[in-house]
């Protein structure tokens, strides 16, 4: 049956970003763990206080970045760095530190090694004696940051790599300084204690471990500090959403993963509660218009998949006029979709050819669970009169650039059929 073959067959040939885990033979598996940990009362109170101050303040030049940095700092720890050694009480006031120590406790019992990526130089230094004492290490955990010379970095890498494989150890690294040019495959655990604005930097950090020479499965941890009041938006969760959005777009539609001013504005609005376009779809028309046709198809199906649909591209040959299908979530009451995507780089409306193609494809997809609807999606400036007439007679849904983003947004919140 056509649908059965489509759903169970091989993926079509499409333009993809080549990912290391997909193409290098011999690499072990890699999995991620998101650890949402509730803030202590001290941390939550400090976070709420800063949030209230931000909401009451006027918008001055640079105030948004200062606000984001303040929330980012408190989400790591509510106290400034101490002049004395830290203890269990200090750890307990930080949701992220508490989660990190819990992770390290487990790794210690397994006799494996870990990398902890942390931006704060002060906290790096404070953690060294604490970790040495807690895990009975014969020597202090090593640090690699911008203050460590290239020669010293390689020396520390050599020491770390050559230690007993069945003995616990941990190294602390700055994301920028420790994220490139180092091979640390003696570790198979990576903890991102502090997050970087660019997911590509985080992925480079993870790749110190997940690379040729690694013979153990790799686990990557993202501890997130979550405010105990569900009505209070947590900076860590919003930043994680933003980074995963950039990471997914970089992989799926070949867009750069680096952050933008709009990303920071969205993050600020979502966290502080001021109106922004945070709820819109993840891509602008400036990005959509420069996509290749296949990348446009992947974008549309990827967005529908985020909305709960089971999206899949049809084969590049023998698609019978449909570029993809999207099965609605069970019990949602939504229509299953048969989709024709038309990408243009001009200002002319989409012609009737696309509508005719999707109509002709319907007889080949009769096995698709009902109800289903034929859809033509385009970034073109509307449809011709003839295209609209044919679509109206055959109940084909037409989505042009003026309704595309709104359609995706409605699908996301469960309003569109």
C-alpha positions as a Markdown table, in Angstrom:
| # | Residue | x | y | z |
|---|---|---|---|---|
| 1 | Unk | 0.0 | 0.0 | 0.0 |
| 2 | Unk | 1.3 | 3.5 | -0.9 |
| 3 | Unk | 1.1 | 5.0 | 2.6 |
| 4 | Unk | 2.6 | 1.9 | 4.2 |
| 5 | Unk | 5.5 | 2.0 | 1.8 |
| 6 | Unk | 5.9 | 5.7 | 2.4 |
| 7 | Unk | 5.9 | 5.4 | 6.2 |
| 8 | Unk | 8.1 | 2.3 | 6.3 |
| 9 | Unk | 10.4 | 3.1 | 3.4 |
| 10 | Unk | 13.8 | 4.7 | 3.4 |
| 11 | Unk | 14.1 | 8.5 | 3.9 |
| 12 | Unk | 14.3 | 10.4 | 0.6 |
| 13 | Unk | 17.5 | 12.1 | -0.6 |
| 14 | Unk | 17.5 | 15.6 | 0.8 |
| 15 | Unk | 19.9 | 18.4 | 1.6 |
| 16 | Unk | 21.2 | 17.8 | 5.1 |
| 17 | Unk | 23.9 | 19.2 | 7.3 |
| 18 | Unk | 26.4 | 16.4 | 7.8 |
| 19 | Unk | 26.5 | 15.6 | 11.5 |
| 20 | Unk | 29.4 | 13.8 | 13.1 |
| 21 | Unk | 27.2 | 11.2 | 14.8 |
| 22 | Unk | 25.4 | 10.4 | 11.6 |
| 23 | Unk | 28.5 | 9.8 | 9.4 |
| 24 | Unk | 31.5 | 8.7 | 11.5 |
| 25 | Unk | 31.6 | 5.0 | 12.0 |
| 26 | Unk | 32.8 | 3.6 | 15.4 |
| 27 | Unk | 31.4 | 6.4 | 17.6 |
| 28 | Unk | 29.5 | 5.3 | 20.6 |
| 29 | Unk | 26.0 | 6.6 | 21.4 |
| 30 | Unk | 25.4 | 10.1 | 22.8 |
| 31 | Unk | 22.4 | 11.1 | 24.9 |
| 32 | Unk | 21.4 | 14.2 | 26.7 |
| 33 | Unk | 19.7 | 14.7 | 30.1 |
| 34 | Unk | 17.8 | 17.8 | 31.1 |
| 35 | Unk | 17.8 | 18.1 | 34.8 |
| 36 | Unk | 15.3 | 20.7 | 36.0 |
| 37 | Unk | 16.0 | 21.4 | 39.7 |
| 38 | Unk | 13.9 | 23.6 | 41.9 |
| 39 | Unk | 15.6 | 26.7 | 43.3 |
| 40 | Unk | 16.2 | 27.0 | 47.0 |
| 41 | Unk | 14.1 | 29.6 | 48.9 |
| 42 | Unk | 17.2 | 31.9 | 49.0 |
| 43 | Unk | 17.8 | 31.6 | 45.3 |
| 44 | Unk | 14.1 | 31.9 | 44.4 |
| 45 | Unk | 13.7 | 35.0 | 46.6 |
| 46 | Unk | 16.7 | 36.6 | 45.0 |
| 47 | Unk | 15.5 | 35.8 | 41.5 |
| 48 | Unk | 12.0 | 37.2 | 42.2 |
| 49 | Unk | 13.4 | 40.4 | 43.7 |
| 50 | Unk | 15.6 | 41.0 | 40.6 |
| 51 | Unk | 12.7 | 40.2 | 38.3 |
| 52 | Unk | 10.4 | 42.7 | 40.1 |
| 53 | Unk | 13.1 | 45.4 | 39.9 |
| 54 | Unk | 13.4 | 44.8 | 36.1 |
| 55 | Unk | 9.7 | 45.0 | 35.6 |
| 56 | Unk | 9.5 | 48.2 | 37.6 |
| 57 | Unk | 12.5 | 49.8 | 35.9 |
| 58 | Unk | 12.3 | 52.0 | 32.8 |
| 59 | Unk | 13.8 | 50.8 | 29.5 |
| 60 | Unk | 17.2 | 52.5 | 29.1 |
| 61 | Unk | 19.9 | 51.7 | 26.6 |
| 62 | Unk | 21.7 | 48.6 | 27.7 |
| 63 | Unk | 19.1 | 47.7 | 30.4 |
| 64 | Unk | 18.0 | 44.6 | 28.7 |
| 65 | Unk | 21.5 | 43.0 | 28.6 |
| 66 | Unk | 22.1 | 44.0 | 32.2 |
| 67 | Unk | 18.8 | 42.4 | 33.2 |
| 68 | Unk | 19.5 | 39.2 | 31.4 |
| 69 | Unk | 23.0 | 39.0 | 32.9 |
| 70 | Unk | 21.6 | 39.6 | 36.4 |
| 71 | Unk | 19.0 | 36.8 | 35.9 |
| 72 | Unk | 21.7 | 34.5 | 34.4 |
| 73 | Unk | 24.0 | 35.1 | 37.4 |
| 74 | Unk | 21.4 | 34.4 | 40.0 |
| 75 | Unk | 20.3 | 31.3 | 38.2 |
| 76 | Unk | 23.8 | 30.0 | 38.7 |
| 77 | Unk | 24.0 | 31.1 | 42.3 |
| 78 | Unk | 22.3 | 33.8 | 44.4 |
| 79 | Unk | 25.5 | 34.8 | 46.2 |
| 80 | Unk | 28.6 | 36.5 | 44.9 |
| 81 | Unk | 31.8 | 34.5 | 45.0 |
| 82 | Unk | 33.1 | 33.9 | 48.5 |
| 83 | Unk | 36.6 | 34.7 | 49.8 |
| 84 | Unk | 36.7 | 31.4 | 51.7 |
| 85 | Unk | 36.2 | 27.8 | 50.6 |
| 86 | Unk | 32.6 | 26.8 | 49.7 |
| 87 | Unk | 30.8 | 24.0 | 51.6 |
| 88 | Unk | 27.6 | 21.9 | 51.3 |
| 89 | Unk | 25.5 | 24.8 | 52.5 |
| 90 | Unk | 26.8 | 27.0 | 49.7 |
| 91 | Unk | 26.0 | 24.2 | 47.2 |
| 92 | Unk | 22.5 | 23.7 | 48.5 |
| 93 | Unk | 21.5 | 27.3 | 47.7 |
| 94 | Unk | 22.1 | 26.8 | 44.0 |
| 95 | Unk | 19.8 | 24.5 | 42.0 |
| 96 | Unk | 22.3 | 24.0 | 39.2 |
| 97 | Unk | 25.2 | 23.3 | 41.6 |
| 98 | Unk | 23.1 | 20.9 | 43.6 |
| 99 | Unk | 22.2 | 19.0 | 40.4 |
| 100 | Unk | 25.8 | 19.0 | 39.2 |
| 101 | Unk | 27.0 | 17.5 | 42.5 |
| 102 | Unk | 24.3 | 14.9 | 42.3 |
| 103 | Unk | 25.5 | 14.0 | 38.8 |
| 104 | Unk | 29.2 | 13.8 | 39.9 |
| 105 | Unk | 28.2 | 11.6 | 42.8 |
| 106 | Unk | 26.8 | 9.1 | 40.4 |
| 107 | Unk | 29.8 | 9.3 | 38.1 |
| 108 | Unk | 32.1 | 8.9 | 41.1 |
| 109 | Unk | 30.4 | 5.6 | 42.0 |
| 110 | Unk | 30.8 | 4.4 | 38.4 |
| 111 | Unk | 34.5 | 5.1 | 38.5 |
| 112 | Unk | 34.2 | 7.3 | 35.3 |
| 113 | Unk | 35.4 | 10.8 | 34.4 |
| 114 | Unk | 33.6 | 14.1 | 33.7 |
| 115 | Unk | 34.1 | 17.5 | 32.2 |
| 116 | Unk | 32.4 | 20.5 | 33.8 |
| 117 | Unk | 32.0 | 23.6 | 31.6 |
| 118 | Unk | 31.7 | 26.7 | 33.7 |
| 119 | Unk | 32.2 | 30.3 | 32.7 |
| 120 | Unk | 32.8 | 31.9 | 36.1 |
| 121 | Unk | 36.5 | 31.9 | 36.9 |
| 122 | Unk | 35.8 | 32.6 | 40.6 |
| 123 | Unk | 33.5 | 29.7 | 40.9 |
| 124 | Unk | 36.0 | 27.5 | 39.0 |
| 125 | Unk | 38.6 | 28.2 | 41.7 |
| 126 | Unk | 36.1 | 27.6 | 44.6 |
| 127 | Unk | 35.0 | 24.3 | 43.2 |
| 128 | Unk | 38.5 | 22.8 | 43.1 |
| 129 | Unk | 39.1 | 22.2 | 46.9 |
| 130 | Unk | 35.5 | 21.3 | 47.4 |
| 131 | Unk | 35.5 | 18.6 | 44.7 |
| 132 | Unk | 38.9 | 17.3 | 45.8 |
| 133 | Unk | 37.7 | 16.9 | 49.4 |
| 134 | Unk | 34.3 | 15.4 | 48.5 |
| 135 | Unk | 35.7 | 12.8 | 46.1 |
| 136 | Unk | 39.0 | 12.1 | 48.0 |
| 137 | Unk | 41.1 | 13.0 | 45.0 |
| 138 | Unk | 44.9 | 12.6 | 45.4 |
| 139 | Unk | 45.4 | 15.9 | 43.5 |
| 140 | Unk | 43.2 | 18.9 | 42.9 |
| 141 | Unk | 40.9 | 18.8 | 39.8 |
| 142 | Unk | 42.6 | 20.6 | 36.9 |
| 143 | Unk | 41.2 | 23.8 | 35.3 |
| 144 | Unk | 41.5 | 24.9 | 31.7 |
| 145 | Unk | 40.5 | 28.5 | 31.1 |
| 146 | Unk | 41.8 | 31.6 | 29.2 |
| 147 | Unk | 44.5 | 32.2 | 31.8 |
| 148 | Unk | 46.1 | 28.8 | 31.2 |
| 149 | Unk | 48.8 | 28.8 | 28.4 |
| 150 | Unk | 48.6 | 26.5 | 25.4 |
| 151 | Unk | 51.5 | 24.4 | 26.6 |
| 152 | Unk | 50.0 | 24.1 | 30.1 |
| 153 | Unk | 46.7 | 23.1 | 28.6 |
| 154 | Unk | 48.3 | 20.3 | 26.7 |
| 155 | Unk | 50.1 | 19.1 | 29.8 |
| 156 | Unk | 46.9 | 19.0 | 31.7 |
| 157 | Unk | 45.1 | 17.2 | 28.9 |
| 158 | Unk | 47.9 | 14.6 | 28.9 |
| 159 | Unk | 47.7 | 14.0 | 32.7 |
| 160 | Unk | 43.9 | 13.7 | 32.5 |
| 161 | Unk | 44.0 | 11.3 | 29.5 |
| 162 | Unk | 46.6 | 9.0 | 31.1 |
| 163 | Unk | 45.0 | 8.5 | 34.5 |
| 164 | Unk | 43.6 | 5.1 | 35.4 |
| 165 | Unk | 40.5 | 4.6 | 33.2 |
| 166 | Unk | 38.6 | 3.0 | 36.1 |
| 167 | Unk | 39.2 | 5.9 | 38.5 |
| 168 | Unk | 37.0 | 8.9 | 38.9 |
| 169 | Unk | 38.3 | 12.3 | 37.9 |
| 170 | Unk | 36.8 | 15.7 | 36.9 |
| 171 | Unk | 38.2 | 18.6 | 35.0 |
| 172 | Unk | 36.7 | 22.1 | 35.0 |
| 173 | Unk | 36.9 | 24.1 | 31.7 |
| 174 | Unk | 35.8 | 27.5 | 30.4 |
| 175 | Unk | 33.5 | 27.0 | 27.4 |
| 176 | Unk | 35.5 | 29.2 | 25.0 |
| 177 | Unk | 39.0 | 28.2 | 26.1 |
| 178 | Unk | 38.3 | 24.5 | 26.6 |
| 179 | Unk | 35.9 | 24.1 | 23.7 |
| 180 | Unk | 38.3 | 23.7 | 20.9 |
| 181 | Unk | 41.6 | 21.9 | 20.1 |
| 182 | Unk | 41.5 | 19.5 | 23.0 |
| 183 | Unk | 40.9 | 15.7 | 23.0 |
| 184 | Unk | 39.6 | 14.5 | 26.4 |
| 185 | Unk | 38.1 | 11.1 | 25.5 |
| 186 | Unk | 39.1 | 9.8 | 29.0 |
| 187 | Unk | 35.9 | 11.4 | 30.1 |
| 188 | Unk | 32.5 | 10.2 | 28.9 |
| 189 | Unk | 30.3 | 12.7 | 30.8 |
| 190 | Unk | 29.9 | 16.4 | 30.0 |
| 191 | Unk | 28.1 | 18.8 | 32.3 |
| 192 | Unk | 27.2 | 22.2 | 31.0 |
| 193 | Unk | 27.0 | 24.0 | 34.4 |
| 194 | Unk | 26.7 | 27.4 | 32.7 |
| 195 | Unk | 25.2 | 27.9 | 29.2 |
| 196 | Unk | 26.7 | 29.8 | 26.4 |
| 197 | Unk | 24.6 | 32.0 | 24.1 |
| 198 | Unk | 25.6 | 30.1 | 21.0 |
| 199 | Unk | 24.7 | 26.4 | 20.8 |
| 200 | Unk | 27.7 | 25.8 | 18.4 |
| 201 | Unk | 30.0 | 26.7 | 21.3 |
| 202 | Unk | 28.3 | 24.2 | 23.6 |
| 203 | Unk | 28.5 | 21.5 | 20.9 |
| 204 | Unk | 32.2 | 22.1 | 20.5 |
| 205 | Unk | 32.6 | 21.6 | 24.2 |
| 206 | Unk | 30.8 | 18.3 | 24.1 |
| 207 | Unk | 33.0 | 17.3 | 21.1 |
| 208 | Unk | 36.0 | 17.3 | 23.4 |
| 209 | Unk | 34.6 | 14.0 | 24.6 |
| 210 | Unk | 32.4 | 12.8 | 21.7 |
| 211 | Unk | 35.0 | 12.3 | 19.1 |
| 212 | Unk | 37.2 | 9.6 | 17.5 |
| 213 | Unk | 39.0 | 7.7 | 20.3 |
| 214 | Unk | 35.9 | 7.6 | 22.6 |
| 215 | Unk | 35.0 | 4.0 | 23.4 |
| 216 | Unk | 32.3 | 4.6 | 26.0 |
| 217 | Unk | 28.7 | 5.9 | 25.6 |
| 218 | Unk | 28.6 | 9.6 | 26.2 |
| 219 | Unk | 26.1 | 11.5 | 28.4 |
| 220 | Unk | 25.6 | 15.2 | 28.2 |
| 221 | Unk | 23.9 | 17.0 | 31.2 |
| 222 | Unk | 22.1 | 20.3 | 31.2 |
| 223 | Unk | 21.2 | 21.3 | 34.8 |
| 224 | Unk | 18.4 | 24.0 | 34.8 |
| 225 | Unk | 17.4 | 26.1 | 37.8 |
| 226 | Unk | 13.6 | 26.3 | 37.9 |
| 227 | Unk | 11.6 | 28.8 | 40.1 |
| 228 | Unk | 9.2 | 27.0 | 42.5 |
| 229 | Unk | 6.3 | 29.2 | 41.5 |
| 230 | Unk | 5.0 | 27.8 | 38.2 |
| 231 | Unk | 3.7 | 31.3 | 37.3 |
| 232 | Unk | 7.3 | 32.7 | 37.4 |
| 233 | Unk | 9.2 | 32.3 | 34.1 |
| 234 | Unk | 12.6 | 30.7 | 34.7 |
| 235 | Unk | 15.6 | 32.1 | 32.8 |
| 236 | Unk | 17.3 | 28.7 | 32.5 |
| 237 | Unk | 14.3 | 27.1 | 30.8 |
| 238 | Unk | 13.8 | 29.9 | 28.4 |
| 239 | Unk | 17.5 | 30.0 | 27.5 |
| 240 | Unk | 17.5 | 26.2 | 27.0 |
| 241 | Unk | 14.5 | 26.6 | 24.6 |
| 242 | Unk | 16.3 | 29.3 | 22.7 |
| 243 | Unk | 19.5 | 27.2 | 22.3 |
| 244 | Unk | 17.6 | 24.1 | 21.3 |
| 245 | Unk | 15.6 | 26.2 | 18.7 |
| 246 | Unk | 18.9 | 27.5 | 17.2 |
| 247 | Unk | 20.4 | 24.0 | 17.3 |
| 248 | Unk | 17.4 | 22.5 | 15.5 |
| 249 | Unk | 17.3 | 25.2 | 12.9 |
| 250 | Unk | 21.0 | 24.8 | 12.2 |
| 251 | Unk | 20.6 | 21.1 | 11.6 |
| 252 | Unk | 17.3 | 21.1 | 9.7 |
| 253 | Unk | 17.4 | 24.1 | 7.4 |
| 254 | Unk | 21.1 | 25.0 | 7.4 |
| 255 | Unk | 20.8 | 28.4 | 9.2 |
| 256 | Unk | 23.6 | 29.8 | 11.3 |
| 257 | Unk | 23.4 | 28.8 | 15.0 |
| 258 | Unk | 24.8 | 32.1 | 16.3 |
| 259 | Unk | 22.6 | 34.3 | 18.5 |
| 260 | Unk | 20.9 | 37.5 | 17.2 |
| 261 | Unk | 19.6 | 40.6 | 18.8 |
| 262 | Unk | 16.1 | 39.3 | 18.3 |
| 263 | Unk | 17.0 | 36.1 | 20.2 |
| 264 | Unk | 18.0 | 38.2 | 23.2 |
| 265 | Unk | 14.9 | 40.3 | 22.9 |
| 266 | Unk | 12.7 | 37.2 | 22.8 |
| 267 | Unk | 14.5 | 35.7 | 25.8 |
| 268 | Unk | 14.1 | 38.9 | 27.7 |
| 269 | Unk | 10.4 | 39.2 | 26.9 |
| 270 | Unk | 9.6 | 35.6 | 27.8 |
| 271 | Unk | 11.5 | 35.7 | 31.1 |
| 272 | Unk | 10.4 | 39.2 | 32.2 |
| 273 | Unk | 6.9 | 38.9 | 30.8 |
| 274 | Unk | 7.0 | 41.9 | 28.5 |
| 275 | Unk | 5.4 | 41.6 | 25.0 |
| 276 | Unk | 7.7 | 40.4 | 22.3 |
| 277 | Unk | 7.5 | 38.0 | 19.3 |
| 278 | Unk | 8.7 | 35.1 | 21.4 |
| 279 | Unk | 5.7 | 33.0 | 20.5 |
| 280 | Unk | 6.1 | 33.3 | 16.8 |
| 281 | Unk | 7.7 | 30.6 | 14.6 |
| 282 | Unk | 11.4 | 30.3 | 14.7 |
| 283 | Unk | 12.3 | 31.7 | 11.4 |
| 284 | Unk | 11.7 | 35.0 | 9.5 |
| 285 | Unk | 10.9 | 35.5 | 5.9 |
| 286 | Unk | 14.5 | 36.9 | 5.3 |
| 287 | Unk | 15.6 | 33.3 | 6.2 |
| 288 | Unk | 12.7 | 31.6 | 4.4 |
| 289 | Unk | 13.2 | 33.4 | 1.1 |
| 290 | Unk | 16.9 | 32.3 | 0.7 |
| 291 | Unk | 16.2 | 28.6 | 1.4 |
| 292 | Unk | 16.6 | 26.0 | -1.3 |
| 293 | Unk | 13.3 | 24.3 | -2.3 |
| 294 | Unk | 14.1 | 21.1 | -0.4 |
| 295 | Unk | 15.1 | 23.0 | 2.7 |
| 296 | Unk | 11.8 | 24.9 | 2.5 |
| 297 | Unk | 10.0 | 21.5 | 2.5 |
| 298 | Unk | 12.0 | 20.3 | 5.4 |
| 299 | Unk | 11.2 | 23.6 | 7.3 |
| 300 | Unk | 7.5 | 23.2 | 6.8 |
| 301 | Unk | 7.4 | 19.6 | 7.8 |
| 302 | Unk | 9.7 | 20.3 | 10.7 |
| 303 | Unk | 7.5 | 23.0 | 12.1 |
| 304 | Unk | 4.4 | 20.8 | 11.8 |
| 305 | Unk | 6.3 | 18.0 | 13.7 |
| 306 | Unk | 7.0 | 20.5 | 16.5 |
| 307 | Unk | 3.2 | 21.1 | 16.6 |
| 308 | Unk | 2.7 | 17.4 | 17.2 |
| 309 | Unk | 2.2 | 16.1 | 13.7 |
| 310 | Unk | 4.1 | 13.2 | 12.4 |
| 311 | Unk | 5.7 | 14.8 | 9.4 |
| 312 | Unk | 7.6 | 13.0 | 6.6 |
| 313 | Unk | 8.9 | 14.0 | 3.2 |
| 314 | Unk | 7.8 | 11.9 | 0.2 |
| 315 | Unk | 10.5 | 10.3 | -2.1 |
| 316 | Unk | 12.2 | 12.8 | -4.5 |
| 317 | Unk | 11.0 | 10.7 | -7.4 |
| 318 | Unk | 7.6 | 9.2 | -7.7 |
| 319 | Unk | 5.9 | 11.5 | -5.1 |
| 320 | Unk | 2.9 | 11.8 | -7.4 |
| 321 | Unk | 2.7 | 15.6 | -6.7 |
| 322 | Unk | 3.0 | 15.7 | -3.0 |
| 323 | Unk | 6.1 | 16.9 | -1.2 |
| 324 | Unk | 5.2 | 15.6 | 2.3 |
| 325 | Unk | 2.5 | 14.2 | 4.5 |
| 326 | Unk | 1.7 | 15.1 | 8.1 |
| 327 | Unk | -0.3 | 12.9 | 10.4 |
| 328 | Unk | -2.2 | 14.7 | 13.0 |
| 329 | Unk | -1.8 | 13.8 | 16.7 |
| 330 | Unk | -4.3 | 11.0 | 17.6 |
| 331 | Unk | -7.4 | 12.3 | 19.3 |
| 332 | Unk | -6.7 | 15.9 | 18.3 |
| 333 | Unk | -9.5 | 16.3 | 15.8 |
| 334 | Unk | -7.1 | 17.8 | 13.3 |
| 335 | Unk | -6.9 | 16.8 | 9.6 |
| 336 | Unk | -4.1 | 14.7 | 8.3 |
| 337 | Unk | -2.3 | 16.8 | 5.6 |
| 338 | Unk | -1.0 | 16.1 | 2.1 |
| 339 | Unk | 1.3 | 18.9 | 1.3 |
| 340 | Unk | 2.7 | 20.5 | -1.8 |
| 341 | Unk | 5.4 | 23.1 | -1.1 |
| 342 | Unk | 6.3 | 25.8 | -3.7 |
| 343 | Unk | 9.3 | 28.0 | -2.9 |
| 344 | Unk | 9.9 | 31.1 | -5.0 |
| 345 | Unk | 12.4 | 34.0 | -4.9 |
| 346 | Unk | 10.4 | 36.5 | -6.8 |
| 347 | Unk | 7.3 | 38.6 | -6.2 |
| 348 | Unk | 4.8 | 36.9 | -8.5 |
| 349 | Unk | 1.9 | 34.9 | -7.1 |
| 350 | Unk | 1.9 | 31.1 | -7.1 |
| 351 | Unk | 0.3 | 29.6 | -10.2 |
| 352 | Unk | -2.4 | 26.9 | -10.5 |
| 353 | Unk | 0.2 | 24.2 | -11.4 |
| 354 | Unk | 0.9 | 23.5 | -7.7 |
| 355 | Unk | -2.8 | 23.2 | -6.9 |
| 356 | Unk | -3.3 | 20.8 | -9.8 |
| 357 | Unk | -0.3 | 18.7 | -8.7 |
| 358 | Unk | -1.7 | 18.2 | -5.2 |
| 359 | Unk | -5.2 | 17.4 | -6.5 |
| 360 | Unk | -3.7 | 14.8 | -8.8 |
| 361 | Unk | -1.8 | 13.2 | -5.9 |
| 362 | Unk | -4.9 | 12.5 | -3.9 |
| 363 | Unk | -5.7 | 9.2 | -5.6 |
| 364 | Unk | -2.3 | 7.9 | -4.7 |
| 365 | Unk | -2.8 | 8.6 | -0.9 |
| 366 | Unk | -6.2 | 7.1 | -0.3 |
| 367 | Unk | -4.7 | 4.9 | 2.4 |
| 368 | Unk | -4.0 | 8.1 | 4.5 |
| 369 | Unk | -6.2 | 8.0 | 7.6 |
| 370 | Unk | -9.2 | 10.2 | 7.2 |
| 371 | Unk | -10.1 | 13.0 | 7.5 |
| 372 | Unk | -7.3 | 14.5 | 5.4 |
| 373 | Unk | -6.8 | 17.8 | 3.6 |
| 374 | Unk | -4.7 | 18.8 | 0.6 |
| 375 | Unk | -2.5 | 21.9 | 1.3 |
| 376 | Unk | -0.4 | 24.1 | -0.9 |
| 377 | Unk | 2.2 | 26.1 | 1.0 |
| 378 | Unk | 4.3 | 28.8 | -0.6 |
| 379 | Unk | 6.4 | 31.8 | 0.3 |
| 380 | Unk | 5.0 | 33.5 | -2.9 |
| 381 | Unk | 3.0 | 36.7 | -2.7 |
| 382 | Unk | -0.4 | 35.1 | -2.9 |
| 383 | Unk | -2.0 | 32.8 | -5.5 |
| 384 | Unk | -3.3 | 33.6 | -9.0 |
| 385 | Unk | -7.1 | 33.9 | -9.5 |
| 386 | Unk | -7.1 | 30.6 | -11.4 |
| 387 | Unk | -5.3 | 28.8 | -8.6 |
| 388 | Unk | -7.8 | 30.1 | -6.1 |
| 389 | Unk | -10.7 | 29.0 | -8.2 |
| 390 | Unk | -9.4 | 25.4 | -8.7 |
| 391 | Unk | -8.5 | 25.1 | -5.0 |
| 392 | Unk | -12.0 | 26.3 | -4.0 |
| 393 | Unk | -13.7 | 23.7 | -6.1 |
| 394 | Unk | -11.6 | 20.9 | -4.7 |
| 395 | Unk | -11.3 | 22.1 | -1.0 |
| 396 | Unk | -7.6 | 22.6 | -1.2 |
| 397 | Unk | -6.1 | 24.8 | 1.5 |
| 398 | Unk | -3.9 | 27.6 | 0.2 |
| 399 | Unk | -1.2 | 29.1 | 2.5 |
| 400 | Unk | 0.8 | 32.0 | 1.1 |
| 401 | Unk | 3.5 | 34.2 | 2.7 |
| 402 | Unk | 0.8 | 36.4 | 4.3 |
| 403 | Unk | -0.8 | 33.5 | 6.2 |
| 404 | Unk | 2.2 | 31.1 | 6.5 |
| 405 | Unk | 3.6 | 32.2 | 9.8 |
| 406 | Unk | 0.1 | 32.6 | 11.4 |
| 407 | Unk | -0.9 | 29.2 | 10.1 |
| 408 | Unk | 2.2 | 27.6 | 11.8 |
| 409 | Unk | 1.6 | 29.6 | 15.0 |
| 410 | Unk | -2.0 | 28.4 | 15.1 |
| 411 | Unk | -1.0 | 24.8 | 14.5 |
| 412 | Unk | 1.5 | 25.2 | 17.4 |
| 413 | Unk | -1.2 | 26.2 | 19.8 |
| 414 | Unk | -3.7 | 23.6 | 18.5 |
| 415 | Unk | -6.1 | 25.8 | 16.6 |
| 416 | Unk | -5.6 | 24.9 | 13.0 |
| 417 | Unk | -7.1 | 22.0 | 11.2 |
